[in-house]
Amino acid sequence: MIPIRGIDHVVLRVRDLERMVAFYRDALGCEVVWRRPELGMVHVRAGGALIDLVTHDGPVGGRGRGAPSRDGHNMDHLCLRVDPFDAGAIAAHLAAHGVKAGEVRERFGAEGEGPSIYLDDPEGNTVELKGPARTWPAAARRAS
């Protein structure tokens, strides 16, 4: 069993990044916590979780897919917070269920940077399993 603790973040692929930032910030009251222009990404805090907004044609959101639409892929991936995060046990559990997982890498999430693994569900949706944060990048504290 994988000890899921909740949703860490959701990544939305967007056509107009600044319009979406304004909506989540101004209309919904979310806080911008980190702008990453080199990735075409803005992290927005929604309670204890993040909503990551990524440009559909950028390094993160553009991975071979068309522009988001009501009939297309608007979500890049769903991230589930896992604690404790035992990479070996998680990989073994997934393998026992016929699920191929990617490599463990340090990635940014709602609590900061920490280990995570990507995998796909049976219908092709990408799921990230995210462990506890080890660090909070200084750049994230300087967002506006």
Backbone torsions as a table, in degrees:
resi	resn	phi	psi	omega
1	MET	NA	140.6	177.0
2	ILE	-99.7	124.1	-175.3
3	PRO	-78.8	82.4	179.7
4	ILE	-71.9	131.2	179.7
5	ARG	-107.7	-12.9	179.3
6	GLY	149.6	-174.5	177.7
7	ILE	-85.8	127.4	176.7
8	ASP	-86.8	-51.2	178.2
9	HIS	-160.3	160.6	172.8
10	VAL	-123.5	139.0	180.0
11	VAL	-110.4	119.2	179.3
12	LEU	-105.2	131.3	175.2
13	ARG	-85.8	129.0	-173.0
14	VAL	-129.6	153.8	176.2
15	ARG	-88.0	-39.1	-176.0
16	ASP	-122.5	93.2	-173.0
17	LEU	-58.8	-49.0	-175.8
18	GLU	-67.2	-34.3	176.3
19	ARG	-64.6	-41.4	178.9
20	MET	-68.3	-40.6	176.3
21	VAL	-59.1	-46.4	-179.6
22	ALA	-60.6	-41.2	179.2
23	PHE	-61.8	-53.4	-177.3
24	TYR	-67.2	-35.9	180.0
25	ARG	-76.0	-55.0	-170.7
26	ASP	-83.7	-46.4	-177.2
27	ALA	-77.5	-37.5	-176.0
28	LEU	-104.3	-10.9	176.6
29	GLY	80.8	18.1	176.9
30	CYS	-77.1	155.7	-178.8
31	GLU	-103.0	130.6	173.2
32	VAL	-74.7	122.6	-177.7
33	VAL	-108.3	-21.3	179.8
34	TRP	-164.3	125.7	173.6
35	ARG	-101.4	130.5	-179.1
36	ARG	-128.6	76.4	-175.1
37	PRO	-59.2	-30.2	179.5
38	GLU	-64.5	-20.0	177.9
39	LEU	-107.7	-3.4	-174.5
40	GLY	64.6	42.0	-170.6
41	MET	-135.5	143.0	171.1
42	VAL	-132.6	128.6	177.1
43	HIS	-93.9	126.9	-178.5
44	VAL	-122.3	127.9	-179.3
45	ARG	-81.2	131.3	175.7
46	ALA	-126.9	89.6	-174.2
47	GLY	66.7	-128.4	179.6
48	GLY	-86.7	-2.1	-177.4
49	ALA	-114.3	174.7	175.9
50	LEU	-118.9	150.5	164.9
51	ILE	-113.4	118.4	177.9
52	ASP	-98.0	123.1	178.2
53	LEU	-101.3	123.4	-178.8
54	VAL	-126.9	140.7	177.0
55	THR	-66.5	137.5	-175.0
56	HIS	-66.8	-18.0	-178.5
57	ASP	-112.9	13.1	-178.9
58	GLY	-93.3	-175.8	-177.1
59	PRO	-59.1	-34.3	-178.5
60	VAL	-91.4	-49.2	-173.5
61	GLY	-85.0	-9.8	-173.8
62	GLY	-94.9	4.1	-173.0
63	ARG	-52.6	67.3	172.2
64	GLY	75.2	17.6	-179.6
65	ARG	-116.1	155.5	176.2
66	GLY	-73.8	179.9	178.4
67	ALA	-64.0	147.2	178.6
68	PRO	-65.2	147.6	177.7
69	SER	-155.2	176.9	177.8
70	ARG	-64.0	-24.2	-179.1
71	ASP	-104.0	-0.9	-176.1
72	GLY	-115.2	-174.2	-179.4
73	HIS	-79.0	110.7	175.0
74	ASN	-98.3	-25.8	-179.2
75	MET	-96.5	128.8	175.8
76	ASP	-79.0	-52.6	176.9
77	HIS	-162.2	162.1	175.3
78	LEU	-108.2	133.1	179.3
79	CYS	-113.3	125.5	177.8
80	LEU	-107.0	132.4	-179.6
81	ARG	-80.2	128.5	-177.1
82	VAL	-120.4	131.4	178.8
83	ASP	-154.5	119.5	6.3
84	PRO	-77.6	158.2	-179.9
85	PHE	-106.4	98.0	178.1
86	ASP	-110.1	97.8	-172.9
87	ALA	-55.3	-42.5	-179.8
88	GLY	-64.3	-44.9	-180.0
89	ALA	-66.6	-38.9	178.9
90	ILE	-64.4	-47.7	-179.9
91	ALA	-60.2	-42.9	179.7
92	ALA	-64.0	-43.3	179.4
93	HIS	-61.8	-46.8	179.8
94	LEU	-63.1	-44.5	179.9
95	ALA	-60.3	-38.2	179.0
96	ALA	-64.2	-20.9	178.8
97	HIS	-104.7	13.6	176.8
98	GLY	72.7	22.6	-178.5
99	VAL	-103.7	124.8	177.9
100	LYS	-88.6	125.1	-179.6
101	ALA	-110.9	153.5	176.7
102	GLY	-79.1	-172.4	-179.4
103	GLU	-79.3	155.1	175.5
104	VAL	-76.6	128.7	178.0
105	ARG	-139.9	157.8	174.3
106	GLU	-79.4	127.4	179.6
107	ARG	-141.1	157.6	-179.5
108	PHE	-84.0	139.4	176.8
109	GLY	-144.9	-168.2	-174.6
110	ALA	-59.7	-28.0	-177.9
111	GLU	-102.6	-4.2	-177.5
112	GLY	126.2	-161.2	-178.5
113	GLU	-90.7	136.8	179.6
114	GLY	-166.9	-177.8	-175.0
115	PRO	-71.9	146.9	174.5
116	SER	-154.7	161.8	179.2
117	ILE	-133.7	136.5	174.5
118	TYR	-100.7	147.3	174.2
119	LEU	-153.7	168.4	177.3
120	ASP	-113.9	142.7	174.0
121	ASP	-80.8	174.9	-175.4
122	PRO	-61.2	-19.8	179.9
123	GLU	-103.7	12.5	173.7
124	GLY	90.4	6.2	175.3
125	ASN	-77.7	135.2	179.7
126	THR	-83.3	133.1	178.1
127	VAL	-122.4	133.7	174.9
128	GLU	-109.3	131.9	173.1
129	LEU	-102.8	119.4	-169.6
130	LYS	-116.7	127.8	177.2
131	GLY	-87.4	-177.9	-179.0
132	PRO	-63.6	149.8	178.7
133	ALA	-70.4	144.1	173.7
134	ARG	-104.2	-31.5	-178.8
135	THR	-146.3	159.7	173.1
136	TRP	-119.3	112.8	-174.4
137	PRO	-60.8	137.0	178.5
138	ALA	-58.5	-34.9	-179.3
139	ALA	-60.9	-32.1	-179.5
140	ALA	-68.5	-25.4	179.2
141	ARG	-77.3	-16.2	-176.9
142	ARG	-97.3	6.7	-176.3
143	ALA	-66.6	155.5	175.6
144	SER	-134.4	NA	NA
